[in-house]
Amino acid sequence: MCTYITVTAPVDGSAKRADGSWFHVSEAMAYFDHPVHAMADHTLNLDFVDRSKGPGARVAVELTAASARALIAAITEALDAAPAELTD
């Protein structure tokens, strides 16, 4: 079953292409649906893009639900461990 659950957020960061070059990312999309490549029925799919640079400025990740939750916990732990003045 397709869920069509999609959430978009503005972001400010960088992503690395397969050729080793970096590009700015300005938008992140998280959606829970069928993966394109991962071997699972449904995955949390993350896209990091800069639409102004066209379709080549995109990095995509497909994670199982358990992996996505582990990543959320790891991100939270890393941010909580950093000095507050650095995470404002």
Order of alpha helices (4+ residues) and beta strands (2+ residues): beta-beta-beta-beta-alpha
